[in-house]
Amino acid sequence: MANETYDDAPQMAKARGRGVRKYLRSASGLSGLIRLRSLAQLETQAMAITASRAGEAGAKGKTALNRVLIILFLTAIAIPWIIPVGALRMSAYRITLCVVVIPCLVHWLSGRAGPIRVGDFAIILFAFWKGLSLAVLHGEEALQAIGVSFVETLGAYFLARCCIRDAEDFEAFAKALFVVIAALLPLALLETITGWKATLRLFALVLPTYPDEPMMRAGFWRAQGPFEHPILFGVVGSAGFALAFLVLGHARPLLDRYSRAGAIVFTVALSLSAGPLLGIALQSLLIAWKRLADAIGLRLVWLMTVTFSAMALCTSWITGRSLVELVGKLTFDPMSYWSRNLIWEVGWVSVSNHPAFGTGLGKWDRPEWMVSSIDNFWLGTAVTHGLPALLFIVASVAICLVAVVRKTGLDEKLREFRSAYVISVLSWCAVGQTVHLWDGALVLVLFLLGSGSWLLDVDASEARPHPARGRLRRKPINSGSVRRPGRRPPPRGSRRIPNLAERRSAPPS
C-alpha cells in the first residue's frame, strides 16, 4: 500500500478498509490455527489418558486373574479327591496345573514374568532329569509318571513365577495359605479328639479320597487332614508360619500377629509330627535372629552366632554326642531317629551303586527287612533319580536364595517379605531332611520356591516406605507455621524499647 498513490480521500479510505479487512482475515486465520493446534493437543492428551486408564484396567485385570489362580491352586491342594481320568490318577491340584503349565511357560518365555533367570533353568533341568531317569529305567511304562512329574514340578514353580509379581500378590498368597490352614483347623481338632477322619469322610461323599488309616501317637489320634499322611499335613501347615508372622503381621498389632502364628502352630501340632514342629522352631529362631540383628546390628549378631556355635561344637566333642544325634532324639517316637539314621546310611549305598539315574520306581538297594519308604526328601531324590537330579534341585534352591538375599534397595516392608520368603524356604530344606515330600506338599514347596523371584525385579528407585497400618501416624509439619529466630515486629500499640541491634539497623532521623 505504501507504493500506491491516490488522488482523493475516498480512495484512501477504501484502501485503508481493505487493509483492515485483510489484517482481520489474517488474524482470524492465525487464531483458528491456534485453536486447531490446541484441539489437537487436547485430543492427544485425551487419548493418552484413555490409554493409561486402559492400561491400568488391564493391569488390574491381570492382577485379579493372578490372585484367582493363586487361590484356586491353594484350594485345590486341600481337596483330597482322587479323580480317575482314563488310566490316569488325577487330583484337583493336578488338573489345575495341567491347565496352567503351558500358558505359564509361554508367559515366562515371552518375558512378561520378568527376566529369565538361572534358577529357572535349574528347575527345568531338575524336571528334565527326573523324566529322563524314568524313561531310561522303565521305558514306555513310565509315560504317566513322567507326565505327572513334569506337570507337578514345572507347573507349580512357574505358576508362582507368573502369578506373584509384586508385594500385593505375595501378600495374597500368604493370606490364601493362612485361610486354607485355618479352615482345616476345626476338622483337624475333631480328628485328633475322636479319631474320625472328618475331612476325608466329608469329601468322600462326592468322590473317592485317600485311604483313612487311623494313627495314634502319644495317646492322641494324628490329624491327617486332606492329605495322604499326617506328616504331609504338618509340612503344609508349617509352610505358612513365617508368612503369617512377617507378611500378614507386618505393621499389625502384636495380638493380631501372634494369634495368626499361634493358630498355625496349633494346627501343625495336631499332626503329631516332629519334623514340621522342628521346622516351626527353626523359623522362630531365624525370626528372633533377624529381630536381634535389626536391634543391635548384624555384625554383633554374627559374632554371637559364631561364638554359640563354637560352644555347641565344643560341648558335642566333650560329651561325645553329635548335634545331629541330639536333635534327632527330639521326636515323639525314640525309634524313629535310629530308623532314619539307618535309612541315611543304606540309602547312600544305593546312590553309590546307581549314581546316574538312580533306581527309578523299582526297589532300591536295601535289606529285605527294611521298609521301602525313605524319610528324607533329598536322599529320596538321589536314590530315585540319581545324583544329577539332587544337584539340580539343590542348585535351584541355592541360586534363588542367594539372589534374593543379595538384592539391595528394598524398603522396610519388602525386607520383611524377603525375610519371610528366605526363612520359609530354609525351613522347607531342613524339614526335607526328616520327611519325604510328595503330592500336595511337594507342589506347595515348589510353588513357595518360585514365589520370591519378583523381589529381584523391584526397582530401587520405585521402592518407597509404606505407611503403617494400625499405628498412629505423625501429622506432616507445615513449614510455614514454624517460628524461626530473628527480628519480630512488636505488637500493635506496645511501647517496647528497641534493643541494640534494632537501634543500629534503624535509619538516622
Contacts in CASP RR format, 6 or more apart in sequence:
PFRMAT RR
TARGET T0000
AUTHOR 0000-0000-0000
METHOD contacts of the structure
MODEL  1
MANETYDDAPQMAKARGRGVRKYLRSASGLSGLIRLRSLAQLETQAMAIT
ASRAGEAGAKGKTALNRVLIILFLTAIAIPWIIPVGALRMSAYRITLCVV
VIPCLVHWLSGRAGPIRVGDFAIILFAFWKGLSLAVLHGEEALQAIGVSF
VETLGAYFLARCCIRDAEDFEAFAKALFVVIAALLPLALLETITGWKATL
RLFALVLPTYPDEPMMRAGFWRAQGPFEHPILFGVVGSAGFALAFLVLGH
ARPLLDRYSRAGAIVFTVALSLSAGPLLGIALQSLLIAWKRLADAIGLRL
VWLMTVTFSAMALCTSWITGRSLVELVGKLTFDPMSYWSRNLIWEVGWVS
VSNHPAFGTGLGKWDRPEWMVSSIDNFWLGTAVTHGLPALLFIVASVAIC
LVAVVRKTGLDEKLREFRSAYVISVLSWCAVGQTVHLWDGALVLVLFLLG
SGSWLLDVDASEARPHPARGRLRRKPINSGSVRRPGRRPPPRGSRRIPNL
AERRSAPPS
1 15 0 8 1.000
1 19 0 8 1.000
4 15 0 8 1.000
6 12 0 8 1.000
6 15 0 8 1.000
63 165 0 8 1.000
63 166 0 8 1.000
63 168 0 8 1.000
63 169 0 8 1.000
66 162 0 8 1.000
66 163 0 8 1.000
66 164 0 8 1.000
66 165 0 8 1.000
66 169 0 8 1.000
67 163 0 8 1.000
67 169 0 8 1.000
67 172 0 8 1.000
67 176 0 8 1.000
69 100 0 8 1.000
69 159 0 8 1.000
69 163 0 8 1.000
70 163 0 8 1.000
70 164 0 8 1.000
70 169 0 8 1.000
70 172 0 8 1.000
70 173 0 8 1.000
70 176 0 8 1.000
71 172 0 8 1.000
71 176 0 8 1.000
72 96 0 8 1.000
73 93 0 8 1.000
73 96 0 8 1.000
73 97 0 8 1.000
73 156 0 8 1.000
73 159 0 8 1.000
73 447 0 8 1.000
74 173 0 8 1.000
74 176 0 8 1.000
74 177 0 8 1.000
74 180 0 8 1.000
74 444 0 8 1.000
75 92 0 8 1.000
75 176 0 8 1.000
75 180 0 8 1.000
76 91 0 8 1.000
76 92 0 8 1.000
76 93 0 8 1.000
76 95 0 8 1.000
76 96 0 8 1.000
77 92 0 8 1.000
77 93 0 8 1.000
77 180 0 8 1.000
77 226 0 8 1.000
77 236 0 8 1.000
77 440 0 8 1.000
77 443 0 8 1.000
77 444 0 8 1.000
78 180 0 8 1.000
78 183 0 8 1.000
78 184 0 8 1.000
78 226 0 8 1.000
79 91 0 8 1.000
79 92 0 8 1.000
79 93 0 8 1.000
79 203 0 8 1.000
79 226 0 8 1.000
80 91 0 8 1.000
80 199 0 8 1.000
80 200 0 8 1.000
80 203 0 8 1.000
80 209 0 8 1.000
80 210 0 8 1.000
80 225 0 8 1.000
80 226 0 8 1.000
80 227 0 8 1.000
81 91 0 8 1.000
81 92 0 8 1.000
81 203 0 8 1.000
81 206 0 8 1.000
81 207 0 8 1.000
81 208 0 8 1.000
81 209 0 8 1.000
82 89 0 8 1.000
82 90 0 8 1.000
82 91 0 8 1.000
82 207 0 8 1.000
82 208 0 8 1.000
82 209 0 8 1.000
82 210 0 8 1.000
83 89 0 8 1.000
83 90 0 8 1.000
83 91 0 8 1.000
83 92 0 8 1.000
83 95 0 8 1.000
83 207 0 8 1.000
84 90 0 8 1.000
87 144 0 8 1.000
88 144 0 8 1.000
90 98 0 8 1.000
91 439 0 8 1.000
93 440 0 8 1.000
93 443 0 8 1.000
94 148 0 8 1.000
94 151 0 8 1.000
94 152 0 8 1.000
97 151 0 8 1.000
97 152 0 8 1.000
97 155 0 8 1.000
97 156 0 8 1.000
97 159 0 8 1.000
97 443 0 8 1.000
98 151 0 8 1.000
100 155 0 8 1.000
100 159 0 8 1.000
101 150 0 8 1.000
101 151 0 8 1.000
101 154 0 8 1.000
101 155 0 8 1.000
101 158 0 8 1.000
101 159 0 8 1.000
104 113 0 8 1.000
104 155 0 8 1.000
104 158 0 8 1.000
104 159 0 8 1.000
104 161 0 8 1.000
104 162 0 8 1.000
105 154 0 8 1.000
105 158 0 8 1.000
107 113 0 8 1.000
107 158 0 8 1.000
107 162 0 8 1.000
108 116 0 8 1.000
108 120 0 8 1.000
108 158 0 8 1.000
108 161 0 8 1.000
108 162 0 8 1.000
109 116 0 8 1.000
112 162 0 8 1.000
113 158 0 8 1.000
113 161 0 8 1.000
113 162 0 8 1.000
113 165 0 8 1.000
114 165 0 8 1.000
114 453 0 8 1.000
114 457 0 8 1.000
115 456 0 8 1.000
115 457 0 8 1.000
117 399 0 8 1.000
117 403 0 8 1.000
117 453 0 8 1.000
117 456 0 8 1.000
118 399 0 8 1.000
119 395 0 8 1.000
119 396 0 8 1.000
119 399 0 8 1.000
119 400 0 8 1.000
119 403 0 8 1.000
120 157 0 8 1.000
120 158 0 8 1.000
120 161 0 8 1.000
122 392 0 8 1.000
122 393 0 8 1.000
122 395 0 8 1.000
122 396 0 8 1.000
122 399 0 8 1.000
123 153 0 8 1.000
123 154 0 8 1.000
123 157 0 8 1.000
123 392 0 8 1.000
123 393 0 8 1.000
123 396 0 8 1.000
123 446 0 8 1.000
123 449 0 8 1.000
124 154 0 8 1.000
125 392 0 8 1.000
126 153 0 8 1.000
126 389 0 8 1.000
126 392 0 8 1.000
126 393 0 8 1.000
126 396 0 8 1.000
127 149 0 8 1.000
127 150 0 8 1.000
127 153 0 8 1.000
127 154 0 8 1.000
129 385 0 8 1.000
129 386 0 8 1.000
129 388 0 8 1.000
129 389 0 8 1.000
129 392 0 8 1.000
130 146 0 8 1.000
130 149 0 8 1.000
130 153 0 8 1.000
130 385 0 8 1.000
130 389 0 8 1.000
131 142 0 8 1.000
131 146 0 8 1.000
131 147 0 8 1.000
131 149 0 8 1.000
131 150 0 8 1.000
131 385 0 8 1.000
132 357 0 8 1.000
133 356 0 8 1.000
133 357 0 8 1.000
133 358 0 8 1.000
133 360 0 8 1.000
133 384 0 8 1.000
133 385 0 8 1.000
133 386 0 8 1.000
133 389 0 8 1.000
134 142 0 8 1.000
134 145 0 8 1.000
134 146 0 8 1.000
134 149 0 8 1.000
134 360 0 8 1.000
134 361 0 8 1.000
134 385 0 8 1.000
135 142 0 8 1.000
135 146 0 8 1.000
136 357 0 8 1.000
137 357 0 8 1.000
137 358 0 8 1.000
137 359 0 8 1.000
137 360 0 8 1.000
137 361 0 8 1.000
137 362 0 8 1.000
138 145 0 8 1.000
138 360 0 8 1.000
138 361 0 8 1.000
142 361 0 8 1.000
145 361 0 8 1.000
152 442 0 8 1.000
152 443 0 8 1.000
152 446 0 8 1.000
153 446 0 8 1.000
155 443 0 8 1.000
155 446 0 8 1.000
156 442 0 8 1.000
156 443 0 8 1.000
156 444 0 8 1.000
156 446 0 8 1.000
156 447 0 8 1.000
157 446 0 8 1.000
157 447 0 8 1.000
157 449 0 8 1.000
157 450 0 8 1.000
159 447 0 8 1.000
160 173 0 8 1.000
160 446 0 8 1.000
160 447 0 8 1.000
160 448 0 8 1.000
160 449 0 8 1.000
160 450 0 8 1.000
160 451 0 8 1.000
160 452 0 8 1.000
160 453 0 8 1.000
161 450 0 8 1.000
161 453 0 8 1.000
163 169 0 8 1.000
164 170 0 8 1.000
164 173 0 8 1.000
164 450 0 8 1.000
164 451 0 8 1.000
164 452 0 8 1.000
164 453 0 8 1.000
164 454 0 8 1.000
165 454 0 8 1.000
165 457 0 8 1.000
166 454 0 8 1.000
167 413 0 8 1.000
167 414 0 8 1.000
167 417 0 8 1.000
169 454 0 8 1.000
170 247 0 8 1.000
170 417 0 8 1.000
170 421 0 8 1.000
170 451 0 8 1.000
170 452 0 8 1.000
170 454 0 8 1.000
171 247 0 8 1.000
171 248 0 8 1.000
171 417 0 8 1.000
173 243 0 8 1.000
173 451 0 8 1.000
174 240 0 8 1.000
174 243 0 8 1.000
174 244 0 8 1.000
174 247 0 8 1.000
174 248 0 8 1.000
174 420 0 8 1.000
175 248 0 8 1.000
177 239 0 8 1.000
177 240 0 8 1.000
177 243 0 8 1.000
178 240 0 8 1.000
178 243 0 8 1.000
178 244 0 8 1.000
178 248 0 8 1.000
178 260 0 8 1.000
178 264 0 8 1.000
181 236 0 8 1.000
181 237 0 8 1.000
181 240 0 8 1.000
181 263 0 8 1.000
181 264 0 8 1.000
181 267 0 8 1.000
182 263 0 8 1.000
182 267 0 8 1.000
184 199 0 8 1.000
184 225 0 8 1.000
184 226 0 8 1.000
184 233 0 8 1.000
184 267 0 8 1.000
185 263 0 8 1.000
185 266 0 8 1.000
185 267 0 8 1.000
185 270 0 8 1.000
187 198 0 8 1.000
187 199 0 8 1.000
187 202 0 8 1.000
187 225 0 8 1.000
188 199 0 8 1.000
188 223 0 8 1.000
188 225 0 8 1.000
188 233 0 8 1.000
188 267 0 8 1.000
188 270 0 8 1.000
188 271 0 8 1.000
189 223 0 8 1.000
189 270 0 8 1.000
190 196 0 8 1.000
190 198 0 8 1.000
191 197 0 8 1.000
191 198 0 8 1.000
191 199 0 8 1.000
191 221 0 8 1.000
191 223 0 8 1.000
191 224 0 8 1.000
191 225 0 8 1.000
191 270 0 8 1.000
192 220 0 8 1.000
192 221 0 8 1.000
192 222 0 8 1.000
192 223 0 8 1.000
192 270 0 8 1.000
192 272 0 8 1.000
193 221 0 8 1.000
194 221 0 8 1.000
195 214 0 8 1.000
195 221 0 8 1.000
197 212 0 8 1.000
197 214 0 8 1.000
197 224 0 8 1.000
197 225 0 8 1.000
199 224 0 8 1.000
199 225 0 8 1.000
199 226 0 8 1.000
200 209 0 8 1.000
200 210 0 8 1.000
200 212 0 8 1.000
200 224 0 8 1.000
200 225 0 8 1.000
200 226 0 8 1.000
201 212 0 8 1.000
203 209 0 8 1.000
203 226 0 8 1.000
209 226 0 8 1.000
210 224 0 8 1.000
210 226 0 8 1.000
210 227 0 8 1.000
210 228 0 8 1.000
211 228 0 8 1.000
212 224 0 8 1.000
214 221 0 8 1.000
215 221 0 8 1.000
215 222 0 8 1.000
215 224 0 8 1.000
215 230 0 8 1.000
216 222 0 8 1.000
217 272 0 8 1.000
217 332 0 8 1.000
217 333 0 8 1.000
218 272 0 8 1.000
218 332 0 8 1.000
220 272 0 8 1.000
222 230 0 8 1.000
222 270 0 8 1.000
222 271 0 8 1.000
222 272 0 8 1.000
222 273 0 8 1.000
223 230 0 8 1.000
223 233 0 8 1.000
223 270 0 8 1.000
223 271 0 8 1.000
223 272 0 8 1.000
224 230 0 8 1.000
224 233 0 8 1.000
224 271 0 8 1.000
225 233 0 8 1.000
226 233 0 8 1.000
227 233 0 8 1.000
227 236 0 8 1.000
227 439 0 8 1.000
227 440 0 8 1.000
227 441 0 8 1.000
228 438 0 8 1.000
228 439 0 8 1.000
230 271 0 8 1.000
230 272 0 8 1.000
230 273 0 8 1.000
231 271 0 8 1.000
231 273 0 8 1.000
231 275 0 8 1.000
231 276 0 8 1.000
231 435 0 8 1.000
232 435 0 8 1.000
232 437 0 8 1.000
232 438 0 8 1.000
232 439 0 8 1.000
232 440 0 8 1.000
232 441 0 8 1.000
233 270 0 8 1.000
233 271 0 8 1.000
233 273 0 8 1.000
234 267 0 8 1.000
234 268 0 8 1.000
234 271 0 8 1.000
234 273 0 8 1.000
234 276 0 8 1.000
235 273 0 8 1.000
235 276 0 8 1.000
235 431 0 8 1.000
235 435 0 8 1.000
235 437 0 8 1.000
235 441 0 8 1.000
235 444 0 8 1.000
235 445 0 8 1.000
236 440 0 8 1.000
236 441 0 8 1.000
236 444 0 8 1.000
237 264 0 8 1.000
237 267 0 8 1.000
237 268 0 8 1.000
237 276 0 8 1.000
238 264 0 8 1.000
238 268 0 8 1.000
238 276 0 8 1.000
238 277 0 8 1.000
238 279 0 8 1.000
238 280 0 8 1.000
238 283 0 8 1.000
238 427 0 8 1.000
238 431 0 8 1.000
239 424 0 8 1.000
239 427 0 8 1.000
239 428 0 8 1.000
239 444 0 8 1.000
239 445 0 8 1.000
239 448 0 8 1.000
240 264 0 8 1.000
240 424 0 8 1.000
241 261 0 8 1.000
241 264 0 8 1.000
241 265 0 8 1.000
241 268 0 8 1.000
241 280 0 8 1.000
241 283 0 8 1.000
241 284 0 8 1.000
241 424 0 8 1.000
241 427 0 8 1.000
242 283 0 8 1.000
242 286 0 8 1.000
242 287 0 8 1.000
242 419 0 8 1.000
242 420 0 8 1.000
242 423 0 8 1.000
242 424 0 8 1.000
242 427 0 8 1.000
243 420 0 8 1.000
243 424 0 8 1.000
244 260 0 8 1.000
244 261 0 8 1.000
244 263 0 8 1.000
244 264 0 8 1.000
245 257 0 8 1.000
245 258 0 8 1.000
245 260 0 8 1.000
245 261 0 8 1.000
245 287 0 8 1.000
245 420 0 8 1.000
246 287 0 8 1.000
246 416 0 8 1.000
246 417 0 8 1.000
246 419 0 8 1.000
246 420 0 8 1.000
246 423 0 8 1.000
247 416 0 8 1.000
247 417 0 8 1.000
247 420 0 8 1.000
248 257 0 8 1.000
248 260 0 8 1.000
249 256 0 8 1.000
249 257 0 8 1.000
249 260 0 8 1.000
250 413 0 8 1.000
250 416 0 8 1.000
250 417 0 8 1.000
250 469 0 8 1.000
251 413 0 8 1.000
251 466 0 8 1.000
251 468 0 8 1.000
251 469 0 8 1.000
251 470 0 8 1.000
251 471 0 8 1.000
252 469 0 8 1.000
252 470 0 8 1.000
253 470 0 8 1.000
264 280 0 8 1.000
265 280 0 8 1.000
268 276 0 8 1.000
268 277 0 8 1.000
268 280 0 8 1.000
269 277 0 8 1.000
272 332 0 8 1.000
273 332 0 8 1.000
273 435 0 8 1.000
274 330 0 8 1.000
274 331 0 8 1.000
274 332 0 8 1.000
274 336 0 8 1.000
274 434 0 8 1.000
275 331 0 8 1.000
275 431 0 8 1.000
275 434 0 8 1.000
275 435 0 8 1.000
276 431 0 8 1.000
276 435 0 8 1.000
278 327 0 8 1.000
278 330 0 8 1.000
278 430 0 8 1.000
278 431 0 8 1.000
278 434 0 8 1.000
279 427 0 8 1.000
279 430 0 8 1.000
279 431 0 8 1.000
280 427 0 8 1.000
282 426 0 8 1.000
282 427 0 8 1.000
282 430 0 8 1.000
283 423 0 8 1.000
283 424 0 8 1.000
283 427 0 8 1.000
286 423 0 8 1.000
286 426 0 8 1.000
286 427 0 8 1.000
287 419 0 8 1.000
287 423 0 8 1.000
289 301 0 8 1.000
289 305 0 8 1.000
290 419 0 8 1.000
290 423 0 8 1.000
292 301 0 8 1.000
293 301 0 8 1.000
312 323 0 8 1.000
313 323 0 8 1.000
316 322 0 8 1.000
316 323 0 8 1.000
316 326 0 8 1.000
325 337 0 8 1.000
328 337 0 8 1.000
328 340 0 8 1.000
329 337 0 8 1.000
331 337 0 8 1.000
336 375 0 8 1.000
339 371 0 8 1.000
339 375 0 8 1.000
340 375 0 8 1.000
340 376 0 8 1.000
340 434 0 8 1.000
342 370 0 8 1.000
343 370 0 8 1.000
343 374 0 8 1.000
343 375 0 8 1.000
343 376 0 8 1.000
343 379 0 8 1.000
344 376 0 8 1.000
344 379 0 8 1.000
346 365 0 8 1.000
346 366 0 8 1.000
346 367 0 8 1.000
346 370 0 8 1.000
347 364 0 8 1.000
347 365 0 8 1.000
347 366 0 8 1.000
347 374 0 8 1.000
347 379 0 8 1.000
347 380 0 8 1.000
347 383 0 8 1.000
348 379 0 8 1.000
348 382 0 8 1.000
349 365 0 8 1.000
350 358 0 8 1.000
350 359 0 8 1.000
350 364 0 8 1.000
350 365 0 8 1.000
350 366 0 8 1.000
350 383 0 8 1.000
351 358 0 8 1.000
351 379 0 8 1.000
351 382 0 8 1.000
351 383 0 8 1.000
351 386 0 8 1.000
351 387 0 8 1.000
353 365 0 8 1.000
354 365 0 8 1.000
354 383 0 8 1.000
354 386 0 8 1.000
355 386 0 8 1.000
355 387 0 8 1.000
356 386 0 8 1.000
356 387 0 8 1.000
356 388 0 8 1.000
357 385 0 8 1.000
357 386 0 8 1.000
358 364 0 8 1.000
358 382 0 8 1.000
358 383 0 8 1.000
358 384 0 8 1.000
358 385 0 8 1.000
358 386 0 8 1.000
359 365 0 8 1.000
359 383 0 8 1.000
359 384 0 8 1.000
360 384 0 8 1.000
360 385 0 8 1.000
361 384 0 8 1.000
363 372 0 8 1.000
364 372 0 8 1.000
364 374 0 8 1.000
364 383 0 8 1.000
364 384 0 8 1.000
366 372 0 8 1.000
373 436 0 8 1.000
374 380 0 8 1.000
374 383 0 8 1.000
374 436 0 8 1.000
375 434 0 8 1.000
375 435 0 8 1.000
375 436 0 8 1.000
376 432 0 8 1.000
376 433 0 8 1.000
376 434 0 8 1.000
376 435 0 8 1.000
376 436 0 8 1.000
377 432 0 8 1.000
377 433 0 8 1.000
377 435 0 8 1.000
377 436 0 8 1.000
377 437 0 8 1.000
378 390 0 8 1.000
378 393 0 8 1.000
378 394 0 8 1.000
378 432 0 8 1.000
378 433 0 8 1.000
380 436 0 8 1.000
381 389 0 8 1.000
381 390 0 8 1.000
381 393 0 8 1.000
382 389 0 8 1.000
382 390 0 8 1.000
396 449 0 8 1.000
397 425 0 8 1.000
397 429 0 8 1.000
397 449 0 8 1.000
400 425 0 8 1.000
400 449 0 8 1.000
400 450 0 8 1.000
400 452 0 8 1.000
400 453 0 8 1.000
401 422 0 8 1.000
401 425 0 8 1.000
401 426 0 8 1.000
403 456 0 8 1.000
404 418 0 8 1.000
404 421 0 8 1.000
404 422 0 8 1.000
404 452 0 8 1.000
404 453 0 8 1.000
404 455 0 8 1.000
404 456 0 8 1.000
405 418 0 8 1.000
405 422 0 8 1.000
407 418 0 8 1.000
407 455 0 8 1.000
407 456 0 8 1.000
407 458 0 8 1.000
408 460 0 8 1.000
409 458 0 8 1.000
409 460 0 8 1.000
409 463 0 8 1.000
410 418 0 8 1.000
410 455 0 8 1.000
410 458 0 8 1.000
410 460 0 8 1.000
410 463 0 8 1.000
411 463 0 8 1.000
411 464 0 8 1.000
411 465 0 8 1.000
411 466 0 8 1.000
412 465 0 8 1.000
412 466 0 8 1.000
413 465 0 8 1.000
413 466 0 8 1.000
414 455 0 8 1.000
414 458 0 8 1.000
414 463 0 8 1.000
417 455 0 8 1.000
418 452 0 8 1.000
418 455 0 8 1.000
421 448 0 8 1.000
421 451 0 8 1.000
421 452 0 8 1.000
421 455 0 8 1.000
424 448 0 8 1.000
425 448 0 8 1.000
425 449 0 8 1.000
428 445 0 8 1.000
428 448 0 8 1.000
428 449 0 8 1.000
437 445 0 8 1.000
467 473 0 8 1.000
487 501 0 8 1.000
487 502 0 8 1.000
490 496 0 8 1.000
498 506 0 8 1.000
END
